[in-house]
Amino acid sequence: MLLTELERFLEEDLGPLDFEITPDLSAKAVVIAREKCVLAGLQEAAQVFNYFSLEASSGYKDGDEVKKDEIVFSIAGNAKNILKAERLALNFLGRMSGIATLTRECVKKAGNTKIACTRKTTPGFRKYEKKAVVVGGGDSHRLNLSDMIIVKDNHIRLMGLEKAILAAKKKSFTKKIEVEVETFEEALKAAELGVDIIMFDNMEPGEIKRGIQALRERGHRIITEASGGITLENIAEYAKTGVDVISMGSLTRSGHWIDFSLEFV
């Protein structure tokens, strides 16, 4: 992360006054994973420790799976600085590892279907949450509105499907165009208008499967995506439809924080 980002995070966490009562002495500490997880955020946590001139080492890398009570970091240096770094470092580890763990579980259940996240992210923390998805084996999808043009349901309500797609094509010849569809007929129309990706939005697996089959029968070789209401519990059913990509807001919205603790040794 940029130094300005790190210092902004630290300013939020430490505040303007120093009320830390720990004496200035050398100490050693470890960071322990209190539950089984896929690790993510090791680089960010190490950067926090290093900012305070602490020696931090780990025998793991992002994407490794660890068991409960495994030591993931060993830290040495000024005891006061260790405690100053503690909360921000553990926040990175806990949040990012939670997302990576959920993503890995979804990837395993989806088989050959690619798993992607959405822009449903915490303001100011998007790049770390999306990085955690990638660490877990998923795809970041678009990082921002500039990465790709998506014709969404509200565009279609305001302009109509055909006008919205034509307007998107006028914006740029370099950007892929994706269209959210809610019906079988919209999917076929969008394909005929030459879009790059069709997203079946909030549609049942049976309808998605029917739409994909119809597209193939008509010779449309197009990327298909399913999104809306997809969870770890029902992802396998959506993967069976033959869709290329499943995008899930729940990856960044519902991944629970993994419990890490820092202890002096």
MARZA-141813 format. One line per 3 residues: number of its first residue (from 1); their letters; for each residue x, y, z negated of N, C-alpha, C. Coordinates in nm, 3 decimals, decimal comma, padded with zeros to 5 digits. Atoms other than C-alpha are relative to their C-alpha. Layout:
% MARZA-141813
NUM	a	X:Y:Z:X:Y:Z:X:Y:Z  ...
This chain:
% MARZA-141813
1	mll	00,085:-00,120:00,000:00,000:00,000:00,000:00,088:00,124:00,000  -00,075:-00,125:00,001:00,108:00,359:00,044:00,023:00,046:-00,143  -00,031:-00,050:00,133:00,273:00,525:-00,254:-00,110:00,093:-00,050
4	tel	00,107:-00,092:00,040:-00,001:00,790:-00,254:-00,124:-00,077:-00,047  00,112:00,083:00,043:-00,265:00,515:-00,280:00,026:-00,056:-00,139  -00,035:00,060:00,129:-00,084:00,344:-00,565:-00,011:00,102:-00,112
7	erf	00,003:-00,102:00,105:-00,046:00,666:-00,759:-00,141:00,051:-00,026  00,141:-00,037:00,023:-00,413:00,751:-00,705:-00,069:-00,104:-00,087  00,057:00,107:00,083:-00,512:00,412:-00,847:00,050:00,011:-00,144
10	lee	-00,057:-00,011:00,134:-00,276:00,464:-01,142:-00,055:00,121:-00,074  00,056:-00,120:00,063:-00,406:00,814:-01,208:-00,140:-00,029:-00,053  00,134:00,038:00,044:-00,758:00,672:-01,228:00,005:-00,088:-00,125
13	dlg	-00,005:00,097:00,109:-00,651:00,394:-01,464:00,066:00,054:-00,126  -00,075:-00,043:00,117:-00,402:00,571:-01,693:-00,048:00,134:-00,057  00,044:-00,131:00,048:-00,548:00,922:-01,712:00,117:00,094:-00,025
16	pld	-00,106:-00,103:00,013:-00,356:01,242:-01,793:00,083:-00,011:-00,127  -00,071:00,004:00,128:-00,250:01,157:-02,151:00,047:-00,142:-00,031  -00,059:00,130:00,033:-00,033:00,875:-02,286:-00,033:-00,035:-00,145
19	fei	00,036:00,044:00,134:-00,196:00,702:-02,582:00,052:-00,141:-00,029  -00,055:00,134:00,019:00,002:00,377:-02,546:00,088:-00,003:-00,125  -00,072:00,006:00,128:00,135:00,276:-02,891:00,117:-00,099:00,002
22	tpd	-00,105:00,101:-00,009:00,375:00,006:-02,768:00,139:00,065:-00,008  -00,136:-00,058:00,008:00,741:00,075:-02,863:00,080:-00,028:00,126  -00,089:00,018:-00,115:01,014:00,110:-02,600:00,098:-00,112:-00,031
25	lsa	-00,091:00,114:00,018:01,169:-00,235:-02,608:-00,014:-00,095:00,117  00,003:00,095:-00,111:01,254:-00,505:-02,357:-00,087:-00,120:-00,037  00,091:00,112:00,027:01,005:-00,788:-02,321:-00,019:-00,082:00,126
28	kav	00,037:00,087:-00,111:00,892:-01,075:-02,102:-00,148:-00,035:-00,012  00,142:00,033:00,000:00,537:-01,158:-01,999:-00,030:-00,090:00,119  00,046:00,082:-00,112:00,346:-01,394:-01,771:-00,144:00,036:00,032
31	via	00,139:-00,014:-00,044:00,026:-01,361:-01,569:-00,053:-00,141:00,027  00,056:00,135:-00,006:-00,197:-01,668:-01,598:-00,136:00,004:00,068  00,131:00,017:-00,063:-00,486:-01,774:-01,373:-00,086:-00,083:-00,094
34	rek	00,085:00,069:00,096:-00,767:-01,872:-01,607:-00,105:-00,089:00,065  00,090:00,090:-00,072:-00,958:-02,059:-01,338:00,062:-00,036:00,134  -00,048:00,045:-00,130:-00,892:-02,251:-01,020:-00,039:00,103:00,106
37	cvl	00,032:-00,102:-00,100:-00,871:-02,015:-00,722:00,098:-00,005:00,117  -00,092:-00,030:-00,110:-00,713:-01,912:-00,393:00,062:00,136:-00,032  -00,068:-00,125:00,039:-00,454:-01,645:-00,469:-00,003:00,103:00,112
40	agl	-00,012:-00,114:-00,091:-00,471:-01,304:-00,302:00,031:00,122:-00,086  -00,036:-00,121:00,074:-00,330:-00,966:-00,404:00,135:-00,008:-00,069  -00,132:00,013:00,064:00,014:-01,091:-00,507:00,092:00,115:00,040
43	qea	-00,086:-00,109:-00,047:00,189:-00,830:-00,293:-00,037:00,131:-00,069  00,046:-00,124:00,063:-00,023:-00,549:-00,436:00,035:00,003:-00,149  -00,034:00,007:00,143:00,025:-00,667:-00,795:00,150:00,020:-00,021
46	aqv	-00,146:-00,016:00,011:00,402:-00,693:-00,742:00,040:00,146:00,020  -00,032:-00,140:-00,025:00,407:-00,339:-00,607:-00,031:00,086:-00,122  00,034:-00,072:00,123:00,235:-00,215:-00,922:00,109:-00,021:-00,105
49	fny	-00,106:00,029:00,098:00,489:-00,390:-01,144:00,131:00,069:00,038  -00,126:-00,060:-00,045:00,780:-00,266:-00,934:00,000:00,151:-00,016  00,011:-00,146:00,017:00,654:00,092:-00,955:00,052:00,041:-00,138
52	fsl	-00,043:-00,029:00,137:00,726:00,074:-01,328:00,136:-00,061:-00,032  -00,137:00,053:00,013:01,077:-00,069:-01,268:00,002:-00,132:-00,077  00,007:00,131:00,064:00,972:-00,414:-01,386:00,045:-00,107:00,099
55	eas	-00,035:00,115:-00,082:01,113:-00,740:-01,255:-00,119:-00,096:00,001  00,117:00,088:-00,012:00,820:-00,946:-01,124:00,026:-00,104:00,106  -00,024:00,108:-00,096:00,853:-01,283:-00,958:-00,114:-00,101:-00,006
58	sgy	00,106:00,100:-00,008:00,608:-01,549:-00,843:00,048:-00,115:00,087  -00,031:00,117:-00,081:00,649:-01,900:-00,714:-00,107:-00,030:00,103  00,111:00,020:-00,093:00,334:-01,859:-00,506:-00,003:00,110:00,105
61	kdg	00,026:-00,102:-00,102:00,223:-01,669:-00,197:-00,150:00,011:00,020  00,142:-00,018:-00,029:-00,113:-01,531:-00,089:-00,052:-00,118:00,082  00,059:00,113:-00,070:-00,338:-01,813:00,025:00,022:-00,133:-00,069
64	dev	-00,022:00,123:00,076:-00,200:-02,072:-00,216:-00,116:-00,026:-00,096  00,102:00,038:00,097:-00,450:-02,262:-00,428:00,069:-00,037:-00,132  -00,059:00,029:00,131:-00,372:-02,274:-00,801:-00,106:-00,058:-00,094
67	kkd	00,089:00,060:00,099:-00,521:-02,468:-01,089:-00,018:00,092:-00,119  00,024:-00,076:00,123:-00,658:-02,331:-01,414:00,124:-00,004:-00,088  -00,110:-00,019:00,094:-00,391:-02,199:-01,653:00,138:-00,008:00,065
70	eiv	-00,129:-00,009:-00,068:-00,117:-02,184:-01,388:00,059:00,140:-00,019  -00,070:-00,128:00,007:00,143:-01,908:-01,433:00,028:00,048:00,142  -00,018:-00,050:-00,136:00,139:-01,693:-01,119:00,103:00,113:00,010
73	fsi	-00,102:-00,105:00,003:00,377:-01,414:-01,225:00,082:-00,012:-00,128  -00,088:-00,020:00,116:00,675:-01,379:-01,457:00,053:00,141:00,008  -00,034:-00,143:00,000:00,756:-01,022:-01,559:00,099:00,028:-00,112
76	agn	-00,097:-00,040:00,102:01,047:-00,867:-01,746:00,028:00,149:00,013  -00,030:-00,143:-00,002:01,122:-00,510:-01,848:-00,053:00,069:-00,124  00,047:-00,080:00,112:01,005:-00,233:-02,076:-00,143:-00,040:-00,037
79	akn	00,131:00,049:00,046:00,709:-00,353:-02,286:-00,111:00,102:00,025  00,099:-00,105:-00,020:00,530:-00,020:-02,262:-00,042:00,007:00,146  00,031:-00,004:-00,143:00,553:-00,022:-01,884:-00,077:-00,122:00,046
82	ilk	00,076:00,121:-00,034:00,429:-00,380:-01,867:-00,148:00,023:-00,026  00,141:-00,023:00,034:00,109:-00,274:-02,040:-00,063:00,111:00,084  00,053:-00,102:-00,091:00,074:00,033:-01,821:-00,039:-00,061:00,136
85	aer	00,025:00,062:-00,130:00,088:-00,187:-01,512:-00,107:-00,108:-00,006  00,084:00,120:00,016:-00,127:-00,467:-01,652:-00,136:00,008:00,069  00,139:00,000:-00,044:-00,482:-00,361:-01,574:-00,012:00,016:00,151
88	lal	00,011:-00,020:-00,144:-00,429:-00,234:-01,219:00,047:-00,125:00,075  -00,051:00,121:-00,065:-00,221:-00,540:-01,123:-00,103:-00,113:-00,008  00,098:00,107:00,018:-00,482:-00,779:-01,267:-00,128:00,029:00,077
91	nfl	00,119:-00,034:-00,079:-00,764:-00,589:-01,097:00,018:-00,039:00,146  -00,028:00,043:-00,138:-00,600:-00,643:-00,759:-00,010:-00,151:00,012  00,002:00,147:-00,005:-00,547:-01,011:-00,832:-00,140:-00,056:-00,016
94	grm	00,134:00,054:00,028:-00,894:-01,071:-00,973:-00,098:00,022:00,112  00,095:-00,032:-00,107:-01,090:-00,894:-00,702:00,035:-00,071:00,129  -00,039:00,058:-00,128:-00,890:-01,014:-00,405:-00,001:-00,153:-00,003
97	sgi	00,003:00,146:00,009:-00,854:-01,372:-00,528:-00,143:-00,053:00,000  00,140:00,041:-00,002:-01,229:-01,392:-00,585:-00,055:-00,005:00,142  00,045:-00,005:-00,138:-01,297:-01,292:-00,225:00,066:-00,111:00,081
100	atl	-00,071:00,104:-00,074:-01,030:-01,526:-00,088:-00,052:-00,138:-00,034  00,051:00,130:00,044:-01,168:-01,816:-00,292:-00,134:-00,031:00,063  00,131:00,020:-00,063:-01,525:-01,770:-00,168:00,015:-00,021:00,150
103	tre	-00,022:00,014:-00,144:-01,401:-01,727:00,189:00,049:-00,139:00,034  -00,055:00,134:-00,026:-01,201:-02,051:00,172:-00,110:-00,106:-00,010  00,110:00,096:00,016:-01,509:-02,238:00,049:-00,093:00,004:00,121
106	cvk	00,087:-00,014:-00,117:-01,717:-02,100:00,337:00,067:-00,056:00,125  -00,074:00,050:-00,116:-01,447:-02,180:00,593:-00,004:-00,153:00,004  00,003:00,146:00,006:-01,437:-02,543:00,476:-00,136:-00,055:00,039
109	kag	00,135:00,048:-00,031:-01,815:-02,579:00,505:-00,041:00,028:00,144  00,040:-00,041:-00,135:-01,834:-02,412:00,847:00,068:-00,079:00,110  -00,068:00,079:-00,102:-01,601:-02,651:01,027:00,076:00,087:00,099
112	ntk	-00,072:-00,075:-00,105:-01,485:-02,504:01,360:-00,057:00,139:00,024  00,059:-00,132:-00,018:-01,709:-02,197:01,335:00,080:00,105:-00,075  -00,079:-00,106:00,062:-01,516:-01,877:01,264:-00,085:00,075:-00,102
115	iac	00,068:-00,074:00,106:-01,610:-01,696:00,942:00,057:00,142:-00,005  -00,042:-00,141:00,002:-01,600:-01,315:00,931:-00,074:00,076:-00,108  00,067:-00,086:00,096:-01,681:-01,043:00,683:-00,066:00,117:00,074
118	trk	00,070:-00,115:-00,058:-01,867:-00,714:00,740:00,061:00,128:-00,057  -00,045:-00,127:00,057:-01,827:-00,346:00,650:-00,066:00,028:-00,135  00,057:-00,014:00,134:-02,011:-00,406:00,322:00,112:-00,016:-00,101
121	ttp	-00,118:00,002:00,085:-01,706:-00,315:00,117:-00,003:00,114:-00,101  -00,011:-00,104:00,100:-01,613:-00,106:-00,185:00,070:00,122:00,061  -00,066:-00,119:-00,056:-01,538:00,255:-00,075:00,141:00,017:-00,057
124	gfr	-00,137:-00,018:00,041:-01,163:00,311:-00,084:00,078:-00,129:-00,019  -00,067:00,127:00,024:-01,086:-00,060:-00,120:-00,020:-00,097:00,116  00,036:00,087:-00,112:-01,192:-00,193:00,220:00,116:-00,083:00,052
127	kye	-00,110:00,074:-00,063:-00,851:-00,287:00,355:00,048:-00,115:-00,088  -00,042:00,107:00,090:-00,774:-00,495:00,045:-00,104:-00,113:-00,003  00,104:00,102:-00,002:-01,109:-00,673:00,049:00,003:-00,078:00,131
130	kka	-00,007:00,070:-00,129:-01,080:-00,750:00,419:00,129:-00,083:00,010  -00,123:00,079:00,004:-00,719:-00,863:00,369:-00,023:-00,129:-00,076  00,029:00,119:00,079:-00,846:-01,105:00,104:-00,081:-00,101:00,080
133	vvv	00,076:00,090:-00,088:-01,094:-01,248:00,356:00,094:-00,073:00,094  -00,098:00,060:-00,092:-00,809:-01,308:00,602:00,086:-00,102:-00,075  -00,079:00,093:00,082:-00,601:-01,470:00,324:-00,077:-00,129:-00,023
136	ggg	00,083:00,118:00,024:-00,893:-01,705:00,259:-00,030:-00,081:00,124  00,020:00,073:-00,125:-00,898:-01,810:00,624:-00,109:00,058:00,089  00,105:-00,064:-00,079:-01,167:-01,572:00,753:00,055:00,105:00,095
139	dsh	-00,033:-00,106:-00,096:-01,170:-01,293:01,010:-00,049:00,133:-00,056  00,035:-00,131:00,057:-01,179:-00,924:00,921:-00,114:00,069:00,073  00,098:-00,069:-00,085:-01,432:-00,838:01,198:00,054:00,140:00,028
142	rln	-00,053:-00,135:-00,026:-01,409:-00,465:01,273:00,029:00,070:-00,132  -00,037:-00,070:00,121:-01,232:-00,255:01,014:-00,078:00,129:-00,017  00,076:-00,124:00,005:-01,425:00,058:01,105:-00,081:00,014:00,128
145	lsd	00,089:-00,019:-00,115:-01,672:00,198:01,359:00,075:00,014:00,131  -00,078:-00,022:-00,123:-01,392:00,272:01,607:00,051:-00,128:00,063  -00,059:00,124:-00,051:-01,284:-00,090:01,647:-00,082:-00,064:00,112
148	mii	00,088:00,063:-00,097:-01,585:-00,200:01,850:-00,134:00,072:-00,004  00,133:-00,062:-00,003:-01,925:-00,072:01,960:-00,104:-00,107:-00,030  00,109:00,092:00,031:-02,216:-00,249:01,794:-00,133:00,073:00,016
151	vkd	00,136:-00,051:-00,018:-02,567:-00,178:01,916:-00,088:-00,069:-00,104  00,074:00,058:00,111:-02,771:-00,230:01,601:-00,151:00,017:00,018  00,145:-00,001:-00,010:-03,141:-00,270:01,536:-00,057:00,143:00,003
154	nhi	00,052:-00,138:00,002:-03,189:00,101:01,461:00,028:00,072:00,132  -00,024:-00,056:-00,134:-03,025:00,198:01,791:-00,110:-00,044:00,096  00,101:00,055:-00,090:-03,271:-00,030:01,968:-00,137:00,061:-00,029
157	rlm	00,128:-00,062:00,035:-03,567:00,115:01,776:-00,010:00,143:00,051  00,000:-00,139:-00,045:-03,463:00,468:01,869:00,004:00,015:00,151  -00,028:-00,019:-00,142:-03,357:00,413:02,230:-00,056:-00,109:00,091
160	gle	00,034:00,114:-00,083:-03,476:00,075:02,346:00,128:-00,077:00,030  -00,118:00,086:-00,019:-03,243:-00,219:02,418:00,084:00,041:00,120  -00,076:-00,028:-00,122:-03,144:-00,134:02,775:00,070:00,135:-00,007
163	kai	-00,061:-00,133:00,009:-03,082:00,237:02,715:00,115:00,002:-00,100  -00,105:00,003:00,102:-02,879:00,163:02,403:00,127:-00,066:00,055  -00,115:00,070:-00,057:-02,654:-00,082:02,589:00,068:00,086:00,106
166	laa	-00,057:-00,086:-00,103:-02,607:00,156:02,882:00,077:00,117:-00,063  -00,068:-00,109:00,071:-02,516:00,436:02,640:00,132:-00,048:-00,059  -00,122:00,057:00,057:-02,261:00,208:02,472:00,106:-00,018:00,108
169	kkk	-00,095:00,022:-00,108:-02,102:00,124:02,807:00,063:00,131:00,048  -00,053:-00,129:-00,042:-02,057:00,494:02,883:00,105:00,054:-00,097  -00,091:-00,051:00,102:-01,860:00,549:02,562:00,146:-00,033:00,029
172	sft	-00,139:00,041:-00,024:-01,550:00,350:02,656:00,004:-00,128:00,080  -00,015:00,123:-00,076:-01,436:00,090:02,904:00,094:-00,098:-00,071  -00,097:00,085:00,069:-01,180:-00,048:02,656:-00,060:-00,075:-00,119
175	kki	00,058:00,058:00,121:-01,414:-00,139:02,370:-00,100:-00,111:00,033  00,102:00,103:-00,013:-01,609:-00,461:02,339:-00,133:00,053:-00,053  00,134:-00,040:00,041:-01,984:-00,420:02,302:-00,072:-00,121:-00,057
178	eve	00,080:00,105:00,065:-02,182:-00,631:02,058:-00,141:00,052:-00,023  00,140:-00,039:00,016:-02,560:-00,627:02,032:-00,068:-00,089:-00,104  00,083:00,074:00,095:-02,776:-00,728:01,736:-00,134:-00,031:00,065
181	vet	00,132:00,036:-00,053:-03,082:-00,920:01,853:-00,079:-00,072:-00,108  00,089:00,062:00,099:-03,381:-01,039:01,654:-00,096:-00,098:00,063  00,088:00,092:-00,070:-03,558:-01,240:01,920:00,076:-00,072:00,111
184	fee	-00,054:00,079:-00,110:-03,483:-01,503:02,183:00,005:00,085:00,127  00,009:-00,080:-00,122:-03,591:-01,260:02,458:00,105:00,111:00,002  -00,102:-00,104:00,008:-03,360:-00,983:02,337:00,139:-00,055:00,031
187	alk	-00,130:00,061:-00,026:-03,064:-01,221:02,349:00,023:-00,018:00,149  -00,013:00,021:-00,144:-03,128:-01,309:02,713:00,016:00,132:00,073  -00,008:-00,131:-00,064:-03,181:-00,945:02,810:00,137:00,063:-00,020
190	aae	-00,131:-00,057:00,029:-02,860:-00,835:02,639:00,109:-00,068:00,083  -00,098:00,074:-00,081:-02,663:-01,108:02,817:-00,007:00,044:00,145  00,017:-00,043:-00,139:-02,805:-01,003:03,152:00,058:00,139:00,023
193	lgv	-00,054:-00,136:-00,011:-02,691:-00,646:03,082:00,152:00,003:-00,021  -00,146:00,009:-00,001:-02,333:-00,769:03,041:00,071:00,039:-00,128  -00,070:-00,029:00,126:-02,251:-00,728:02,672:00,103:-00,109:-00,027
196	dii	-00,107:00,094:00,030:-01,951:-00,905:02,522:-00,036:-00,101:-00,109  00,035:00,084:00,116:-02,100:-01,044:02,200:-00,147:00,018:-00,033  00,139:-00,006:00,046:-02,453:-01,128:02,092:-00,005:-00,048:-00,145
199	mfd	00,016:00,036:00,140:-02,530:-01,127:01,721:-00,147:-00,032:-00,027  00,135:00,039:00,041:-02,837:-01,322:01,612:-00,018:00,045:-00,144  00,012:-00,066:00,130:-02,947:-01,108:01,319:-00,125:-00,045:-00,074
202	nme	00,111:00,044:00,085:-03,164:-01,253:01,041:-00,095:-00,095:00,073  00,079:00,100:-00,071:-03,282:-01,540:01,260:00,026:-00,138:-00,061  -00,012:00,134:00,054:-03,345:-01,898:01,149:00,092:-00,084:00,088
205	pge	-00,091:00,084:-00,078:-03,094:-02,166:01,256:-00,063:-00,062:00,125  00,066:00,060:-00,115:-03,347:-02,331:01,486:-00,014:00,097:00,117  00,014:-00,102:-00,104:-03,409:-02,008:01,678:00,135:00,034:00,061
208	ikr	-00,134:-00,029:-00,050:-03,037:-01,940:01,705:00,047:-00,110:00,095  -00,039:00,113:-00,085:-02,973:-02,287:01,844:-00,071:00,005:00,134  00,078:-00,012:-00,124:-03,250:-02,238:02,099:00,054:00,112:00,088
211	giq	-00,054:-00,113:-00,075:-03,104:-01,901:02,201:00,133:-00,033:00,065  -00,130:00,038:-00,054:-02,754:-02,041:02,246:-00,015:-00,096:00,118  00,023:00,096:-00,109:-02,881:-02,328:02,459:-00,052:00,071:00,125
214	alr	00,056:-00,074:-00,114:-03,080:-02,087:02,679:00,108:00,083:00,069  -00,108:-00,079:-00,059:-02,776:-01,864:02,728:00,092:-00,087:00,084  -00,089:00,090:-00,073:-02,563:-02,159:02,835:-00,068:-00,053:00,127
217	erg	00,073:00,051:-00,117:-02,831:-02,293:03,069:-00,003:00,101:00,112  00,003:-00,106:-00,101:-02,835:-01,957:03,245:00,140:00,044:00,041  -00,138:-00,028:-00,042:-02,457:-01,956:03,281:00,068:00,114:-00,072
220	hri	-00,061:-00,110:00,075:-02,383:-01,686:03,022:00,106:-00,055:-00,096  -00,108:00,039:00,089:-02,041:-01,759:02,867:00,036:00,120:-00,086  -00,007:-00,121:00,081:-02,062:-01,511:02,586:00,023:-00,040:-00,145
223	ite	-00,022:00,027:00,142:-01,944:-01,495:02,226:-00,130:00,021:-00,076  00,122:-00,011:00,081:-02,230:-01,558:01,983:00,036:00,006:-00,148  -00,024:-00,022:00,143:-02,249:-01,453:01,621:-00,133:-00,008:-00,074
226	asg	00,118:00,004:00,087:-02,498:-01,520:01,341:00,029:00,080:-00,125  -00,018:-00,081:00,120:-02,550:-01,284:01,051:-00,135:00,022:-00,067  00,121:-00,031:00,072:-02,802:-01,201:00,783:-00,052:-00,114:-00,085
229	git	00,054:00,099:00,092:-02,895:-01,400:00,474:00,078:-00,130:-00,005  -00,080:00,123:-00,003:-02,614:-01,653:00,520:00,086:-00,006:-00,126  -00,071:00,018:00,126:-02,463:-01,790:00,200:00,079:-00,130:00,002
232	len	-00,074:00,125:00,013:-02,236:-02,070:00,084:-00,094:-00,120:00,004  00,095:00,111:00,008:-02,546:-02,281:00,031:-00,059:-00,037:00,136  00,065:00,033:-00,129:-02,686:-02,256:00,386:00,092:00,014:00,121
235	iae	-00,090:-00,028:-00,111:-02,376:-02,185:00,594:00,016:-00,120:00,094  -00,019:00,120:-00,084:-02,344:-02,546:00,716:-00,111:-00,011:00,105  00,111:00,007:-00,095:-02,690:-02,525:00,880:00,021:00,098:00,116
238	yak	-00,026:-00,098:-00,106:-02,591:-02,211:01,072:00,117:-00,044:00,088  -00,114:00,047:-00,078:-02,262:-02,368:01,178:-00,043:-00,106:00,102  00,048:00,106:-00,089:-02,454:-02,658:01,334:-00,072:00,053:00,124
241	tgv	00,072:-00,057:-00,115:-02,631:-02,420:01,576:00,089:00,012:00,124  -00,094:-00,019:-00,111:-02,317:-02,395:01,791:00,046:00,143:00,014  -00,041:-00,139:-00,005:-02,263:-02,028:01,715:00,152:00,010:-00,017
244	dvi	-00,146:-00,015:00,007:-01,903:-01,904:01,755:00,048:00,061:-00,131  -00,042:-00,076:00,118:-01,890:-01,671:01,456:-00,117:00,012:-00,097  00,097:-00,031:00,105:-02,075:-01,639:01,126:00,056:00,115:-00,081
247	smg	-00,046:-00,114:00,080:-02,044:-01,299:00,961:-00,086:00,011:-00,126  00,066:00,006:00,131:-02,128:-01,268:00,593:00,037:00,120:-00,086  -00,023:-00,108:00,095:-02,166:-00,959:00,378:00,030:-00,052:-00,138
250	slt	-00,019:00,056:00,134:-02,163:-01,190:00,077:00,146:-00,029:-00,032  -00,141:00,026:00,028:-01,789:-01,255:00,118:00,060:00,110:-00,087  -00,053:-00,112:00,077:-01,708:-00,909:-00,014:-00,098:00,049:-00,106
253	rsg	00,101:-00,047:00,096:-02,032:-00,851:-00,202:-00,019:-00,096:-00,117  00,037:00,100:00,101:-02,071:-01,177:-00,396:00,115:-00,082:-00,056  -00,113:00,074:00,055:-01,723:-01,315:-00,453:00,029:00,046:-00,143
256	hwi	-00,018:-00,042:00,139:-01,685:-01,318:-00,832:00,147:00,023:-00,030  -00,138:-00,029:00,037:-01,374:-01,178:-00,994:00,061:-00,122:-00,068  -00,072:00,108:00,065:-01,118:-01,441:-01,088:00,065:00,055:-00,127
259	dfs	-00,053:-00,043:00,129:-01,004:-01,422:-01,450:00,152:-00,026:-00,007  -00,145:00,008:00,023:-00,633:-01,348:-01,490:00,031:00,069:-00,133  -00,041:-00,068:00,123:-00,461:-01,259:-01,816:00,151:00,015:-00,002
262	lef	-00,144:-00,027:00,018:-00,121:-01,112:-01,903:00,032:-00,021:-00,148  -00,039:00,029:00,138:00,053:-01,241:-02,214:00,151:00,016:-00,015  -00,142:-00,006:00,033:00,386:-01,156:-02,373:00,049:-00,136:-00,048
265	v	-00,057:00,130:00,041:00,616:-01,456:-02,427:00,132:00,023:-00,072
